[in-house]
Amino acid sequence: MTTDQAVRSMLLLMPRIVGRAKRLPVPEALRTLDLAPRHLSLLAYLQYDGPLTVSGLSERLEIAPTTVSLMVGDLSRRGVLTRQEDDADRRRRVVAIAPRYVEPIREWLAGSALAWDEVLADLTPAERATIVWTMRAFEAALGRRTHG
């Protein structure tokens, strides 16, 4: 496959992938919350990594702490997230998924997680690393084109 053929294939494939991902069912408990893709990334980190500080989320999401703080505030007001004092440092607040939303969020993430598991399971660790690297590099390349 030439580079041009690969680019053509990816340009045709990416909208279909996004479209299918958008059609994954949103659990009933989350439907009225009007969650956006940016929320999904934040919730995925909390689901997989456990409770985190705003600065920890900021590092993982690669966005400004003030932006994360606004998102956390919004989701906290809606009852999706909780903020508690950090036992190790009382000045810090730790963000977590509210207990009543843990299962619906796990369910929401499961559709994509199961599909990724299905396609990555038979690959070698090096092949999986190449796919992850490629997706990150593509995202960074898009960022360079949208931000100057």
FENGI-V598176 format. One record per run of one state. SS is the DSSP state (hx for helix, st for strand, lp for the rest). FROM is the first residue (numbers start at 1). LEN is the number of residues. If there is no record, write none. Layout:
BEGIN
SS_FROM_LEN ; SS_FROM_LEN
END
This chain:
BEGIN
lp_1_2 ; hx_3_20 ; lp_23_5 ; hx_28_4 ; lp_32_5 ; hx_37_13 ; lp_50_2 ; st_52_2 ; hx_54_8 ; lp_62_3 ; hx_65_13 ; lp_78_3 ; st_81_6 ; lp_87_2 ; st_89_9 ; lp_98_1 ; hx_99_22 ; lp_121_4 ; hx_125_22 ; lp_147_2
END
